[in-house]
Amino acid sequence: MSKRYGPEKSSIGVPELHCACATVRRASRLITQMYSDHLGVAEIKAAQMALLMAVQARPGITAVMLGKTMALDKTTLSRNLKLLQKRD
């Protein structure tokens, strides 16, 4: 059995992470960056787009249910909803 003393390089030059949590978090950040780049022309953030999609899927959803659905705390949800309301 060999010991690993540091991250190995993948075939694309990105250090391999030997932790599922770190790998998922990195993938999430990269996907969010990709969406943000494409949504930038609409002047909307990826988190706001996700909220809009959740509301579209469940018209009439309450803020409490929206927060639970999106796993957001009250403060984060309120901040993002206020930003969307300002665009109106």
Short mmCIF file of the C-alpha atoms (twelve columns), coordinates in Angstrom:
data_MODEL
# 
_entry.id   MODEL 
# 
loop_
_atom_site.group_PDB 
_atom_site.id 
_atom_site.type_symbol 
_atom_site.label_atom_id 
_atom_site.label_alt_id 
_atom_site.label_comp_id 
_atom_site.label_asym_id 
_atom_site.label_seq_id 
_atom_site.Cartn_x 
_atom_site.Cartn_y 
_atom_site.Cartn_z 
_atom_site.pdbx_PDB_model_num 
ATOM 1  C CA . MET A 1  0.000   0.000  0.000   1 
ATOM 2  C CA . SER A 2  1.517   3.328  -1.035  1 
ATOM 3  C CA . LYS A 3  1.173   6.508  0.975   1 
ATOM 4  C CA . ARG A 4  0.081   9.712  -0.696  1 
ATOM 5  C CA . TYR A 5  1.992   12.759 0.447   1 
ATOM 6  C CA . GLY A 6  0.344   15.347 -1.762  1 
ATOM 7  C CA . PRO A 7  -2.267  15.743 -4.462  1 
ATOM 8  C CA . GLU A 8  -1.532  14.003 -7.735  1 
ATOM 9  C CA . LYS A 9  -2.036  15.831 -11.005 1 
ATOM 10 C CA . SER A 10 -4.938  14.783 -13.195 1 
ATOM 11 C CA . SER A 11 -4.607  14.500 -16.951 1 
ATOM 12 C CA . ILE A 12 -5.696  18.159 -17.280 1 
ATOM 13 C CA . GLY A 13 -3.164  19.460 -14.739 1 
ATOM 14 C CA . VAL A 14 -5.594  20.068 -11.869 1 
ATOM 15 C CA . PRO A 15 -4.489  18.597 -8.544  1 
ATOM 16 C CA . GLU A 16 -6.494  15.510 -7.654  1 
ATOM 17 C CA . LEU A 17 -8.323  15.835 -4.354  1 
ATOM 18 C CA . HIS A 18 -8.699  12.756 -2.191  1 
ATOM 19 C CA . CYS A 19 -11.704 14.111 -0.356  1 
ATOM 20 C CA . ALA A 20 -15.227 13.821 -1.725  1 
ATOM 21 C CA . CYS A 21 -16.353 16.990 0.063   1 
ATOM 22 C CA . ALA A 22 -13.513 19.085 -1.388  1 
ATOM 23 C CA . THR A 23 -14.081 17.622 -4.855  1 
ATOM 24 C CA . VAL A 24 -17.806 18.413 -4.797  1 
ATOM 25 C CA . ARG A 25 -17.175 21.940 -3.496  1 
ATOM 26 C CA . ARG A 26 -14.594 22.599 -6.227  1 
ATOM 27 C CA . ALA A 27 -16.937 21.258 -8.913  1 
ATOM 28 C CA . SER A 28 -19.747 23.419 -7.559  1 
ATOM 29 C CA . ARG A 29 -17.582 26.558 -7.685  1 
ATOM 30 C CA . LEU A 30 -16.497 25.802 -11.258 1 
ATOM 31 C CA . ILE A 31 -20.074 25.225 -12.407 1 
ATOM 32 C CA . THR A 32 -21.216 28.412 -10.657 1 
ATOM 33 C CA . GLN A 33 -18.425 30.367 -12.382 1 
ATOM 34 C CA . MET A 34 -19.491 28.969 -15.752 1 
ATOM 35 C CA . TYR A 35 -23.116 29.953 -15.186 1 
ATOM 36 C CA . SER A 36 -22.100 33.391 -13.889 1 
ATOM 37 C CA . ASP A 37 -20.070 34.010 -17.040 1 
ATOM 38 C CA . HIS A 38 -23.078 33.207 -19.225 1 
ATOM 39 C CA . LEU A 39 -25.622 35.006 -17.043 1 
ATOM 40 C CA . GLY A 40 -23.495 38.138 -16.800 1 
ATOM 41 C CA . VAL A 41 -25.070 39.586 -19.941 1 
ATOM 42 C CA . ALA A 42 -28.452 39.428 -18.171 1 
ATOM 43 C CA . GLU A 43 -26.883 41.006 -15.063 1 
ATOM 44 C CA . ILE A 44 -28.045 38.159 -12.855 1 
ATOM 45 C CA . LYS A 45 -26.099 35.841 -10.565 1 
ATOM 46 C CA . ALA A 46 -26.265 32.044 -10.668 1 
ATOM 47 C CA . ALA A 47 -27.844 31.944 -7.195  1 
ATOM 48 C CA . GLN A 48 -30.588 34.321 -8.326  1 
ATOM 49 C CA . MET A 49 -31.220 32.256 -11.452 1 
ATOM 50 C CA . ALA A 50 -31.591 29.138 -9.320  1 
ATOM 51 C CA . LEU A 51 -34.188 30.934 -7.180  1 
ATOM 52 C CA . LEU A 52 -36.103 32.057 -10.255 1 
ATOM 53 C CA . MET A 53 -36.131 28.510 -11.597 1 
ATOM 54 C CA . ALA A 54 -37.400 27.153 -8.263  1 
ATOM 55 C CA . VAL A 55 -40.199 29.759 -8.177  1 
ATOM 56 C CA . GLN A 56 -41.113 28.985 -11.777 1 
ATOM 57 C CA . ALA A 57 -41.338 25.275 -10.954 1 
ATOM 58 C CA . ARG A 58 -43.596 25.944 -7.954  1 
ATOM 59 C CA . PRO A 59 -45.712 29.070 -8.496  1 
ATOM 60 C CA . GLY A 60 -47.028 30.464 -5.236  1 
ATOM 61 C CA . ILE A 61 -44.287 28.866 -3.137  1 
ATOM 62 C CA . THR A 62 -43.778 30.626 0.185   1 
ATOM 63 C CA . ALA A 63 -40.434 32.102 1.178   1 
ATOM 64 C CA . VAL A 64 -40.145 29.526 3.973   1 
ATOM 65 C CA . MET A 65 -40.691 26.623 1.574   1 
ATOM 66 C CA . LEU A 66 -38.366 28.212 -0.989  1 
ATOM 67 C CA . GLY A 67 -35.634 28.454 1.651   1 
ATOM 68 C CA . LYS A 68 -36.116 24.801 2.605   1 
ATOM 69 C CA . THR A 69 -36.207 23.705 -1.036  1 
ATOM 70 C CA . MET A 70 -32.985 25.548 -1.825  1 
ATOM 71 C CA . ALA A 71 -31.331 24.786 1.561   1 
ATOM 72 C CA . LEU A 72 -30.824 28.501 2.208   1 
ATOM 73 C CA . ASP A 73 -30.882 30.282 5.521   1 
ATOM 74 C CA . LYS A 74 -33.344 33.144 5.965   1 
ATOM 75 C CA . THR A 75 -30.728 35.897 5.584   1 
ATOM 76 C CA . THR A 76 -29.279 34.547 2.320   1 
ATOM 77 C CA . LEU A 77 -32.726 33.974 0.865   1 
ATOM 78 C CA . SER A 78 -33.922 37.476 1.843   1 
ATOM 79 C CA . ARG A 79 -30.827 39.129 0.368   1 
ATOM 80 C CA . ASN A 80 -31.190 37.314 -2.961  1 
ATOM 81 C CA . LEU A 81 -34.939 37.949 -3.160  1 
ATOM 82 C CA . LYS A 82 -34.413 41.680 -2.472  1 
ATOM 83 C CA . LEU A 83 -31.842 41.862 -5.286  1 
ATOM 84 C CA . LEU A 84 -34.339 40.267 -7.652  1 
ATOM 85 C CA . GLN A 85 -37.133 42.606 -6.547  1 
ATOM 86 C CA . LYS A 86 -34.927 45.647 -7.232  1 
ATOM 87 C CA . ARG A 87 -34.644 44.526 -10.858 1 
ATOM 88 C CA . ASP A 88 -38.403 44.769 -11.291 1 
# 
